[in-house]
Amino acid sequence: MSLFLCVACAFARTDDDSVFTIRTIRYDQRDVFDSTQASWFFAGSLANAFHTITREYILDDELLFEEGDDADSSLLHETERNLRRTGLFSEVRVSSKRTTTDEVDVLIFTQDRWSLRPAFLFGTGGGISNLGGKLEEINFLGTATRLLVQGLYRTENDIGWEGTVQIIQRRLFRSEVGIMATIVANSVRTEQGLSFVKPYRTTITPWAFGVDLLNAFGEDFTYSRNATPELLPFHVRSAFAWISQAYNVRDQLFISASVRANDVFRFVQASRQAFDNTGHVLVAFSSLRQRYTRSTFLNGYETEDLQEGAWGSATIGRVFSMGNGGESMWYVRGDGEQSGLISNNVYLFGRVAGASGFNRTGGRYTFLETSGIGHWRASDHIVLTSRFQVQTAWNWNAYRQLVLDFQSGLRGYNANGLAGDNRFVGNAEIRWFPGWKAWIFGLSAVAFYDVGTVWQQGTSLQRTQMHHAIGLGIRVHNHTASGADAIYRFDIAYNLDDRRIAAIIFTTNQLFSAFGSHQYRPPDILGKELDLQ
């Protein structure tokens, strides 16, 4: 890493071509409730006593520079983005101050988010409800360790109680390797997952790898045959590993390889899925370009890093049978993404991905996915944003199910009420952020329009029935939280097919982000993800 760091720093220049050396690096760490901030209240000191401020070594591990290095503004900005991306802080600022003719001091300001999150969970929409609670700590003892215990009662398909236990450590023993262990269990399905990953944390990370292990068993639900779902018993054991080498710093190039092995047993033969009981060896050649602009009032009140750039990848490899009905074939895949600010107020993101297997009989399991996101900032506090996604499969001689309901983007329709091989969904929202704040909370309002359809292979999109919904919503934003838990969403949806108010939806997070994200992805099979529970 030091070699890449020195190369990057060598290009650090000011407008007068001077090179400045970092004399000192100082931290200004603030607790969740700070007496100098508007969030302070009479019990702030008591609340802070239940929170351990992030340990300084967590910040040290994210720095891309050291004292004595040449100051490079791009590395300061990337460090700030990386600290913000951890989700531990409500505010991050990395700045430099000139002290002499050739030295600067770097100041890293952080304010912690509230990390202990006991929550009463309630969600409803589409004729189903969830009720339960969770206890989550996203920064255990200030070590950036995430612990989660959750119990949820799900009325969907009479699933009943579901329990989740998860632990995530971003840097195991302060190394570059992270770990995630998860167990999710309910009356019909159990999943046990373990992952180790050394990710591309920065633009100067030279290589990365990952290992994922999964053991899942129980029953899946199928909705395509009858109004009443049917159970499909299964047992899946899967192992996936990948490794990748990166080149360049700004416009990155990647050479990657992955291997996967699936051992699958399905009690109902008709439920056999594509790539069951197969392994693969894939090689990919990819590129990534990215730059960032700070933004607020697109998804919420917090500062976000709006990404512009592109991602492209070409994948080729071999899928081989592991017995018990597995199929062998050659496999090719291509991905392309592009995004950017067309003007100061207009942003567009587009993605196209396609893949297919080939054997002696021709194409197998061909899949195409296209999606787009855009927004127009009408004013500082009003944003019109929209998105669409189309998923289409053919030559797919295996069980397949995509569901269209309020969870996938069509508000005002029953959960699991529409299912097919292919799916189209589109959404448009007018988001108003009035800037109203009360203590740690802020409000925003939304007017929305949803459209979507599902259809079977062999049927053209033009012959399918489109379904539509309109509605209004309120968002409550928590300034001391991050991620999905930072936004509480209330929507009232009007079903334009039945011409009635069909749903009152209460859940967390925005339905979709107003901008996209380009990121490294290891080579894998495209289109095998299905909606089964």
C-alpha positions, 0 to 999 in steps of 0.5 A: 500500500505504501508504494501506491500511497507515495505515487498518489502523494507525488502528484499533490500540488497547490495552485502555485505548484508547492508541495506541503508536508503534513506536520501533525494529525489531530483528532477532534472527536465529539460524543453523540450529544455535544453541548455546542450542537443543536441536538444538546438537551438537558439529559445529554450527559446521561445519554452519552454515558450509555455510549462509548465514543469511537476508539481512536485506532478505528480512525487511524485504520481508515487514514490514507496518509501519515505525518511526514507525508506530502499533503494530497487533497484527494487522499484527505477527501477520500479519507473523509468519505471512508469515515462517513461510509462506516456509518459510525458518525453523524458528521465527518470533516477532514481539513488541513491548515497551513502552518508554515511555508511548507507544512500543514496540520490535518484536523479530523473532526467526527461526531459519533452517531447513537449506536445502541438501538433498541427498537420496537418493530412494526411494519404493515402494507399489502395485507401483511404485518410485522411486529417485534423488537430488536436490540442492535449495537453498531459500535460495541465498546467503540470498536466498530463491531455490530451486534444484532438480536431481533425477534419479529412476528410475521403474518406473511404466509403465517410464518410466525416468529422469526429470529435473527442473530448477527455479528459484523466486524469491519476489521478483524483484529485491526486487519484488512479482513472483515467478518460477518456471521448471521443466523436467521430462523423461522418456522419454515426456513433457516439460514446460516451464513459466514463471510470473510472479505478483504474489500477494496476499501480505497482507490489505492487498495491493490488487491481483495478477496472474499469467502462466503459459506451458506447453509439453508434449509426448510421450505420456499413459497411458490405463488404462481400456481394458486392463490394459496402459496405452496411449500417447496422443501429444500436444502442448500449448501454453498461455498463461494470464493473470489480474488482480485487484483487492481491496477491504477489509482484513478481509473481502476482496472481489475482482473478477478477470478471466482469459484463456487460449489452448490450442493442442493436437494429439492424434494419437489422436482418441479422446483429445480432452479437454474445452476442447482448442483453446479460449480463454476470457475469464472474470470472477469476483466473490469474497470471502475471510474468514480468521483464524488460530490457532497449532497443533502436533501436527496434521500434525507437530511444527512450529508451523502456522497453522490457518486459519478462515474462508470463500471464495466465488466466482461466475464467468461468461464465454465459451469460444471455439473456436480451430479444430481441434475446439474448442467455443464456449460460455458458462460459469458456475462457483460455489465455496463454502468454510467452515471453523471450530473448532466447539469448542476441540478440533473443526474442520470444513472443507467445500468445494463447487464446480460449473461447466458450459458452455452452448450451443444443445444444452444443458449441456456439461462439467458438473462437481461437486466436494465435499470436507471435512476434520475433526479432533478433538483427543482430547488434546494429543498424539492427533488423529483426523482425516479427509477425503473428496473426490467428483469427478463429471462429466456431459455430458462428451463427451470423454476423461476419466480419474481414477485411484484408487490409493495416490497418490490416497488408497487405500493397499494397491492397485496404482498405476493399477489403478482408473480412471474418469470420477468418483472418491470417496475417503475417509480417516481417521487416528488420529495420535499425537505422543508428543513423542519427540525425538532431536536434530533428529528426532521420531516419530509413529504413525498408524492409518488406514482408507481407502475409495474407488471410481471409476465411469463417467458414467451409472452411479450411485454406489450401483452401484459397488464400494467398496474398503477398506484399513486399516493402521499407519504411522510418521512421522519428522519433521525439525525443520530442514526444512519442507514435504513434506521435513519428514516421512518416511512409512512405511505398511503397508496391509492390502487388505480386498478381497484380505484380505492385506497388500498394500503397504509404502509409503515416501514423504514428507509426510502423506497429507493435512492435518488442516485446510483452507486458504482462499485467493484463486484466479483464475477458471479452468475447473473439472474439466479436471485428469486423471490421465495419468502 
